[in-house]
Amino acid sequence: MDRAAEAYALMCNWRKNHPPSSSFPQRGSSASDSAVLRSLRDHPPSSSSLVKLSQLTTVNNRYESPPFSSGGYRWRLVVYPKGNERDNGSGFVSMYVELDKSCLSSTTTPPKEVFAYLSFFVFNKKENKYFSVQVSQVLPLEKFNDPANGYILDGEEHEFSAHVKIASAPVPVDENLPFHKFSWSVRDFSLLKQGDYASKTFQMGEKKWTLTLYPKGDSSSEGKLSNYVHLAEGESLLIGELIMVRTQMQVLDPRGSNHLSGGWLESWVMTSTTSWGLPQSIPLAEIEKGYLDGEDTMNVEMKCEITNTIKNHPFY
């Protein structure tokens, strides 16, 4: 049994007409940290892409694997053990997958776009598991190069791999839709006890959602206001369905001039976790001192938007 859910790999595409500095397209990820899941898994990835560092050819810190096949295309795994500085990977191990040159030869019809799910793996000998992730900043070099952490095998060797699964084009999101704004008046705030308080439901996208507040903070944020956005009772996600939600909570100033903001937060909501939220950095003492009106009411405004949806992800 895996310790955590399979690492989510962003749906990437390779555009023939917009290659990077290499002679053919490659793609890693520049996703925000909240959009990426990291985990240790028991089972190795496809053996066709499983290689040791000594088996890779190298030019200027760029290590390439032999070609491997997946989804009717031939691919190469590319590793930068010292980090790809041109992709903000300085100080980290960087990993990518690219189409092999044979897919772009003059004797074949090159693909204009290929949509695929990507996951990258580094074997951890200490845990006897595969660290799975998908970003240009895979592992900090300090952690990667320390034998005590398990990523160095016998003979100063490392083991890398990638998983590629061809996918249909992503479901487009209407970029012209405004974000949803939800307001909530929490009455008798000073008298509320430890625990959670749920708002009324509100519509966002195709689902109904609820906001839950911990006015005294939850176990991970004592002394600070916590909030969580989650699917309303009766709502559910299908297997393989993921929704990227972006939110920002504000505690409104009753004088109307200096609202308290917890900042924008973004993460995936999936079947294994239908609620999502983070403790906001809003001290309760500050709220009680100047953000309750004359009737001891705290007025909250939550801005929410769906930034991405996936209907049939193969790993969830």
C-alpha positions as CSV (number, residue, x, y, z in Angstrom):
1,M,0.0,0.0,0.0
2,D,1.4,3.4,-0.9
3,R,2.0,5.9,1.9
4,A,0.2,8.7,0.1
5,A,-1.8,9.2,-3.0
6,E,0.0,8.9,-6.3
7,A,1.8,12.1,-7.2
8,Y,-0.3,14.2,-9.4
9,A,1.3,15.0,-12.7
10,L,0.1,18.1,-14.6
11,M,-1.4,17.6,-18.1
12,C,1.4,18.9,-20.3
13,N,1.6,19.4,-24.1
14,W,4.4,19.8,-26.5
15,R,4.0,22.4,-29.2
16,K,6.0,21.7,-32.3
17,N,6.2,25.4,-33.3
18,H,7.4,26.6,-29.9
19,P,10.4,24.4,-28.9
20,P,12.8,25.5,-26.1
21,S,16.5,25.9,-26.6
22,S,16.9,22.2,-27.2
23,S,16.4,21.1,-30.8
24,F,13.1,19.4,-29.9
25,P,10.3,20.0,-27.4
26,Q,10.6,19.0,-23.8
27,R,8.4,19.7,-20.8
28,G,8.8,19.6,-17.1
29,S,6.7,21.8,-14.8
30,S,6.8,25.3,-13.4
31,A,3.6,24.7,-11.3
32,S,3.1,26.3,-8.0
33,D,4.0,24.2,-5.0
34,S,0.3,23.8,-4.0
35,A,-0.4,22.2,-7.4
36,V,2.0,19.4,-7.0
37,L,1.7,16.3,-4.7
38,R,4.8,14.5,-3.5
39,S,4.7,10.9,-2.2
40,L,6.7,7.7,-1.7
41,R,5.2,4.7,-3.5
42,D,6.1,1.0,-3.2
43,H,5.8,-0.1,-6.8
44,P,8.4,0.9,-9.4
45,P,7.3,2.8,-12.6
46,S,7.5,1.3,-16.0
47,S,10.7,-0.6,-16.4
48,S,11.2,0.8,-19.9
49,S,12.1,4.2,-18.5
50,L,13.9,3.0,-15.4
51,V,17.6,4.0,-15.7
52,K,20.6,4.6,-13.5
53,L,22.6,7.8,-13.8
54,S,25.6,6.0,-15.2
55,Q,23.4,4.7,-18.1
56,L,22.6,8.3,-19.2
57,T,24.6,10.2,-21.8
58,T,25.7,13.6,-20.6
59,V,26.5,17.0,-22.2
60,N,26.8,20.1,-20.0
61,N,25.0,18.8,-16.9
62,R,22.2,17.5,-19.1
63,Y,21.7,13.7,-18.9
64,E,19.6,11.8,-21.5
65,S,18.2,8.3,-21.3
66,P,17.8,5.9,-24.2
67,P,14.5,6.2,-26.0
68,F,11.5,4.4,-24.5
69,S,8.0,3.9,-26.0
70,S,4.6,5.0,-24.5
71,G,1.3,5.7,-26.2
72,G,2.6,5.3,-29.7
73,Y,5.4,7.8,-29.3
74,R,9.1,7.5,-28.4
75,W,10.4,9.5,-25.4
76,R,13.6,10.4,-23.5
77,L,14.0,11.1,-19.9
78,V,16.2,14.2,-19.2
79,V,17.8,14.7,-15.8
80,Y,19.8,17.7,-14.5
81,P,21.4,16.3,-11.3
82,K,22.7,19.8,-10.4
83,G,19.6,21.6,-11.4
84,N,18.4,23.4,-14.6
85,E,19.1,27.0,-13.8
86,R,17.2,28.2,-17.0
87,D,14.0,26.7,-15.5
88,N,14.4,28.0,-12.0
89,G,15.8,24.7,-10.9
90,S,19.0,25.9,-9.3
91,G,19.8,24.0,-6.1
92,F,17.4,21.1,-7.0
93,V,17.5,18.0,-9.2
94,S,15.5,18.8,-12.3
95,M,13.7,16.1,-14.5
96,Y,11.9,16.3,-17.8
97,V,10.4,14.1,-20.5
98,E,10.8,15.0,-24.2
99,L,9.8,13.5,-27.5
100,D,12.6,11.6,-29.2
101,K,14.0,13.0,-32.4
102,S,12.6,10.1,-34.4
103,C,9.1,11.5,-33.8
104,L,10.1,14.7,-35.5
105,S,12.0,13.4,-38.5
106,S,11.2,14.5,-42.1
107,T,10.0,10.9,-43.0
108,T,7.2,11.0,-40.4
109,T,4.4,13.5,-39.7
110,P,5.4,15.3,-36.5
111,P,2.7,15.7,-33.9
112,K,1.5,19.3,-33.4
113,E,0.4,18.6,-29.9
114,V,0.6,15.6,-27.6
115,F,-1.3,15.7,-24.3
116,A,0.1,13.4,-21.5
117,Y,0.2,12.8,-17.8
118,L,3.7,12.9,-16.4
119,S,5.2,11.5,-13.2
120,F,8.9,11.5,-12.2
121,F,10.6,9.1,-9.8
122,V,13.8,8.8,-7.8
123,F,14.5,5.6,-6.0
124,N,15.1,5.9,-2.3
125,K,17.2,2.9,-1.1
126,K,16.7,3.7,2.6
127,E,12.9,3.5,2.3
128,N,13.0,1.0,-0.5
129,K,10.4,3.2,-2.3
130,Y,10.1,5.5,-5.2
131,F,9.8,9.2,-4.5
132,S,7.3,10.5,-7.0
133,V,6.8,14.2,-8.1
134,Q,6.5,16.3,-11.2
135,V,8.3,19.7,-11.1
136,S,11.5,21.2,-12.3
137,Q,12.5,21.4,-8.6
138,V,12.3,17.7,-7.8
139,L,14.6,17.4,-4.8
140,P,16.9,19.9,-3.0
141,L,20.5,19.0,-3.9
142,E,21.5,19.0,-0.2
143,K,18.9,16.3,0.5
144,F,19.6,14.4,-2.7
145,N,23.4,14.2,-2.2
146,D,23.3,13.2,1.5
147,P,23.7,9.4,1.7
148,A,21.7,9.4,5.0
149,N,18.5,10.3,3.0
150,G,18.7,7.1,0.8
151,Y,18.9,8.6,-2.7
152,I,22.5,7.4,-3.3
153,L,22.8,3.7,-4.2
154,D,25.8,1.4,-4.1
155,G,28.8,2.9,-5.9
156,E,27.6,6.5,-5.7
157,E,24.7,5.6,-8.1
158,H,21.3,7.2,-8.5
159,E,18.1,5.7,-10.1
160,F,15.6,7.7,-12.1
161,S,12.4,7.0,-14.0
162,A,9.4,8.7,-15.6
163,H,5.8,7.6,-16.4
164,V,4.1,8.9,-19.5
165,K,0.4,8.3,-20.2
166,I,-1.2,9.8,-23.3
167,A,-4.4,11.7,-22.5
168,S,-7.2,13.5,-24.3
169,A,-7.1,17.3,-24.5
170,P,-7.8,19.1,-21.2
171,V,-11.3,20.5,-20.5
172,P,-11.1,24.3,-21.2
173,V,-12.0,26.7,-18.5
174,D,-13.9,29.9,-19.4
175,E,-11.3,32.5,-18.5
176,N,-13.9,35.3,-18.8
177,L,-16.0,34.0,-15.9
178,P,-15.5,36.2,-12.8
179,F,-14.5,34.7,-9.5
180,H,-17.3,33.9,-7.1
181,K,-17.7,36.1,-4.1
182,F,-19.3,34.7,-1.0
183,S,-20.2,36.8,2.1
184,W,-20.9,35.5,5.6
185,S,-21.7,37.3,8.8
186,V,-20.6,35.4,11.9
187,R,-22.6,36.6,14.8
188,D,-21.6,36.7,18.5
189,F,-18.0,36.0,17.4
190,S,-16.5,36.6,20.9
191,L,-18.9,34.0,22.4
192,L,-18.1,31.2,20.0
193,K,-16.4,28.2,21.5
194,Q,-13.7,25.9,20.2
195,G,-14.9,24.0,17.2
196,D,-16.0,24.5,13.6
197,Y,-18.9,26.5,12.1
198,A,-20.2,25.9,8.6
199,S,-21.7,28.5,6.3
200,K,-24.6,28.1,3.9
201,T,-23.9,26.4,0.6
202,F,-22.9,28.4,-2.5
203,Q,-22.6,27.4,-6.1
204,M,-19.2,27.4,-7.9
205,G,-18.9,25.7,-11.2
206,E,-21.0,22.5,-11.4
207,K,-20.8,21.9,-7.6
208,K,-22.1,23.3,-4.4
209,W,-19.6,24.2,-1.7
210,T,-19.4,25.2,1.9
211,L,-17.0,27.3,3.9
212,T,-16.0,26.1,7.4
213,L,-14.5,28.4,10.0
214,Y,-12.6,27.6,13.2
215,P,-13.0,30.9,15.1
216,K,-10.5,29.7,17.8
217,G,-8.2,28.1,15.3
218,D,-7.8,24.4,14.6
219,S,-5.1,22.0,16.0
220,S,-2.5,23.3,13.6
221,S,-3.1,27.1,14.0
222,E,-3.9,27.9,17.6
223,G,-4.5,31.6,18.0
224,K,-5.2,32.2,14.3
225,L,-8.3,32.1,12.2
226,S,-8.7,28.9,10.1
227,N,-11.0,28.2,7.2
228,Y,-11.6,25.4,4.8
229,V,-13.5,25.2,1.5
230,H,-15.2,21.8,0.8
231,L,-17.9,20.2,-1.2
232,A,-21.3,20.6,0.3
233,E,-23.1,17.6,1.8
234,G,-24.5,15.4,-0.9
235,E,-21.8,16.5,-3.5
236,S,-19.1,14.1,-4.6
237,L,-16.4,13.6,-7.2
238,L,-16.2,10.8,-9.6
239,I,-13.1,8.5,-9.7
240,G,-10.5,10.4,-11.7
241,E,-12.2,13.8,-11.3
242,L,-10.1,16.7,-10.0
243,I,-10.9,20.4,-9.5
244,M,-8.3,23.1,-9.0
245,V,-9.8,25.7,-6.6
246,R,-8.3,29.2,-5.8
247,T,-9.6,31.1,-2.9
248,Q,-8.9,34.2,-0.8
249,M,-10.6,35.1,2.5
250,Q,-10.9,38.6,3.9
251,V,-12.2,39.7,7.3
252,L,-13.9,43.0,6.5
253,D,-13.1,46.2,8.4
254,P,-16.4,47.5,9.9
255,R,-15.0,51.0,9.2
256,G,-14.6,50.0,5.6
257,S,-11.0,50.9,5.0
258,N,-8.5,48.2,6.1
259,H,-9.7,44.7,5.4
260,L,-7.6,41.7,6.7
261,S,-6.6,39.3,4.0
262,G,-5.2,35.8,4.3
263,G,-3.8,35.8,0.8
264,W,-4.7,33.7,-2.3
265,L,-4.5,29.9,-1.8
266,E,-4.7,27.3,-4.6
267,S,-4.9,23.5,-4.5
268,W,-6.5,20.4,-6.1
269,V,-9.7,18.9,-4.7
270,M,-10.0,15.2,-5.4
271,T,-11.8,12.0,-4.3
272,S,-9.2,11.4,-1.5
273,T,-9.7,14.8,-0.1
274,T,-12.9,16.6,-0.8
275,S,-12.1,19.5,1.6
276,W,-9.3,21.9,1.3
277,G,-7.9,24.8,3.2
278,L,-5.0,26.2,5.1
279,P,-4.8,28.1,8.4
280,Q,-4.9,31.8,7.6
281,S,-2.3,34.1,9.1
282,I,-4.9,36.3,10.8
283,P,-4.3,36.5,14.5
284,L,-7.5,36.2,16.5
285,A,-6.4,38.9,18.9
286,E,-6.3,41.4,16.0
287,I,-9.8,40.4,14.8
288,E,-11.2,40.8,18.3
289,K,-9.5,44.2,18.8
290,G,-10.8,46.0,15.7
291,Y,-12.7,43.8,13.3
292,L,-16.0,43.1,15.1
293,D,-18.9,45.5,14.7
294,G,-21.0,46.9,17.5
295,E,-23.1,43.7,17.6
296,D,-20.0,41.5,17.9
297,T,-20.3,40.3,14.3
298,M,-17.4,39.3,12.1
299,N,-18.1,39.8,8.4
300,V,-16.2,37.5,6.1
301,E,-15.8,37.7,2.3
302,M,-14.5,34.7,0.4
303,K,-13.4,35.0,-3.2
304,C,-13.4,31.6,-5.0
305,E,-12.7,30.5,-8.5
306,I,-12.2,27.2,-10.4
307,T,-9.0,27.4,-12.4
308,N,-8.8,23.9,-13.8
309,T,-10.8,20.7,-14.0
310,I,-9.9,17.1,-15.1
311,K,-12.6,14.5,-15.6
312,N,-10.6,11.2,-16.1
313,H,-7.2,11.4,-14.4
314,P,-5.6,7.9,-14.6
315,F,-3.9,8.0,-11.1
316,Y,-7.0,8.9,-9.0
